Each structure stands twice: as structure tokens, then as C-alpha cells.
Amino acid sequence: MKRIDCIIPFADDAQAAPTLQALAAEAEVHDVIGASHPLGATVTWKSLVSVLEAPYTLVYSKFTPLRLGKFSLERMLSVAEDTGAAMVYADHFQERPGERIPAPVIDYQEGSLRDQFDFGSVLLYRTSALKEAVAGMDADYQYAALYDLRLRVSRTGAFVHVGEFLYYEVETDTRTSGEKLFDYVDPKNRAVQVEMEQAVTAHLKAVGGYLEPVFKDVDLSEGVFPVEATVVIPCKNRVRTIGDALRSALSQVTDFPYNVMVVDDNSDDGTVDVIKSFLGDPHLIYIAQDKTYHAIGGNWNAAVHHPQCGRFALQLDSDDVYSGPDTVQKFVEAFRTQQCAMVVGSYQMTDFDMNPLPPGVIDHREWTPDNGRNNALRVNGFGAPRGFYVPLLRKLNFPVTKYGEDYAVALRISREYRIGRIYEVLYNCRRWDSNSDGNLPIEKVNANDRYKDWLRTVELRARIKMNAAHTE
């Protein structure tokens, strides 16, 4: 018997014909099934699995034509059978007008819980695992069924990445990495996000990683500090923006003492001269790092462990500004009223000149006090600006990395402590040509995603271990 049934999205004959013809020509394809209903809907999968007969099922998720490399299906089958994988996926090429771009993907980890994890558009499932997963679907999703399916299948066996370029897909989303970053917090995607959160919460419960809404109290009176709050500005080569950031931080109005620590990591573009021009302000503390490796996380650690650091350390990136002179005041009030170990505010997306950009205000209203820390294992960030309770932060520290350091600390804090929220805009987040995440090559995007998946893996295992200890 031929070993593969195929599922492809079907809009009309003209759309489906090229992919249908390509798959029908393959020696291992038994049948090709057009899905006329969205693959994100549970009802679609309930109807599809009843007609699957072959031992493997290929799912193609795009409406654009698929072209397979020679013997690529045989290769995927070989890997699936040799490894016993529940699902196999592969590197591929993206085709755009006038160009063909390599699109390598990354290995799946236990913590690869992002609903936007990039497998590419061709997934080869073991049919028995697919049917088992669909049989267990107990929620009627309109958008999250394919994500729910993937999570369920991952509990039955390994996902194996074939690091070979096996097919060609047409890429229609040509936005930069920076433009794609905020899709999950775009208000128009709210209904989708609610379902995605529901799916990942069910998965965490199934694997023992779900956290009940029970938190440790934090003693906000611990220790003696020279000031109540410190604005921390790590920077490297930000001559165009550091002056704006410092003016914003130094113009705060509070009913308690605060200071500003700018941590410069060996800038060589004139940034230091700009910083020194502000040193007449008694609120400002300048930390010049040595030549060893620090990255953003190490610069934060230098500030947090400085003897002049305040009780609360508040983030301000060196190319952004606070939205008004009351941001520091609002942060400290939120710590006191919400009795939490970390506070996250909201921000307005702007261009370099502070003109609003879509999707506008990013307030992370998907966060709920009861389930936010579970959903945090699905999304790539907690929001901004961020504030931390320093006695706890001095015990945890930031990882010495220039990407994901804040996410790592926030995950760790959320495992045990409340994270407070301020849903009004406190911060203007500038998008410009020198943003560190503005337009990254695929290799860098993959490296960043791999690291955050690893952070999630570590955190998930810690939560499973903690839950197991509580039940003993």
C-alpha cells in the first residue's frame, strides 16, 4: 500500500490544482484530500480523520502551490520510520517574485510551545498519532485546532526536524522580522489568542506544568535602600537616542527619591560624550563597563547590584522614552497596591519621531492574574516597560545575554510570585532602522527563537518538578 494520505486546504479547483497534481505524481501518495473548511477549526479535523487510511498523513497548510524536491517524501518517510517520530518536518525554500530564499527551521523542544513555531508548511504525521490526538479533542475551536492538534500529538512521540531542504513553498508574508513581532498582541487577533491560550493551558495541565493561581507573598519592606526607585538604562552605541532617554528619565516627578543608572557597555560612537553631558544632574549615576562580555543581561546585573540601586528597578531602553513625567511614580504605586514582585506597563508603538505606528497601544490585555503565567509559556514576551523588586532580582540575576534576558527573569519570577499590570501607556517604543530586532536574517531569528524555546523548556521542567513535589 502507498504510505501517505495528504490533506491540503481547498478554496477552489484553480487554487488546489497545482498542489494536487504535484502530490498525485508522488509514488508514495495514496490519496489527496481537500479541506474546504479551515484547518484551524476542530470540526474540520473530526471529519478528516475518518477518511485517512495510509500509515502517514501529510498536512500542507498553505493555499499557494507546493513543489516537492525529488524523493523528498521518501526521505521524510525514511526518517519517520527510523526514528519512530510522531511528526516529521523539514527545511525548505521560500519562493518570492524573482528570488528563492533558504528557509531553515529549528529543532522542536519540550518548551517549543509558541503557537507561531515555524515548522514550515509541510508536516508528515504518523496517522495513528494524528487520530489519537483528534479523538481527544474536547474543545470546539474555530482558530486553534491545528495548534491543539500539534500539542496533543507532541504528547505521543517526538517531532523530528530533517535538516535538509526538501520542498519549495510560495511565501506571501514579506514583512520584516520587526513587523511580525507584534501580531499576537494586535487587537484584531484577540479571538484567536483567547483560543490559543485555552489550548496551551489544557496542554500544561496534561503534562503537569500548569500552575494554579496561588502565589508567594513578597515583603516590600525588606532591606534598606538609598532611594525608592532606580531607572536602569543599559546602552551601547546609541548616540542618536541616549539623550532622549536620559531626558525622559531625569524629568520624572515623584514624591519619593529616585535615581537613574545608565550602564554603558563600551560605546565607541559618541554615546559616552552624550552621557557625560548629563552628569551635572544629581539623579544620574554613570556605570562604565569593563571590556569583558556583559550584553544587556550583564549590564542590568551591574545596575541592580550597585550600592546606589533603589528598592525597585525600572526599565528604560536606550532608544525609547517614558510617555510622561509620572511613569516612575505609577510604577511604585502599582508595586504597593498590587503587592507583587514585578510590574509590567503598556506602551505605544511609534516611529523615530514619536508618531504612532500600528498596531498602536500594546497593553497585553491577554494577561489575566490567574492564568497569565501559564500563557506566558506560549508567547514570546511579557510586555514593557518592566519593573522589578530588587531584593528578589539580586537573588535571581539576569542571564548574561543580549536577547531574552528579560523574558527569562519574568518567567522565573512568575513561577512563584504575582506580576502586576498597568494597562495605561507609560512608554513610547520607537521602531527605527537600528532596532536590534528590526530586520533580522533567518539565522538570527532562528537563534533567538531557539534560545527562548530553551528558556521555556527549563521553566516548564521546573514547574513540573515543583508540582510533583507539592503532590508527594
Secondary structure, 3 states (H helix, E strand, C coil): CCCEEEEEECCCHHHHHHHHHHHHCCCCEEEEEEECCCCCCHHHHHHHHHHCCCCEEEEECCCCCEEECCCHHHHHHHHHHHHCCCEEEEEEEEEECCEEEEECCCCCCCCCCCCCCCCCCEEEEEHHHHHHHHHHCCCCCCCCHHHHHHHHHHCCCCEEEEEEEEEEEECCCCCCHHHHCCHHHCHHHHHHHHHHHHHHHHHHHHHCCCCCCCCECCCCCCCCCCCCEEEEEEECCCCCCHHHHHHHHHCCCCCCCEEEEEEECCCCCCHHHHHHCCCCCCCEEEEECCCCCCHHHHHHHHHHCCCCCCCEEEECCCCCEECCCCHHHHHHHHHHHHCCCEEEEEEEEECCCCCEEEEEEECCCCCCCCCHHHHCCCCCCCCCCEEEEHHHHHHHCCCCCCCCHHHHHHHHHHHHECEEEEEEEEEEEECCCCCCCCCCCHHHHHHHHHHHHHHHHHHHHHHHHHHHHHHC
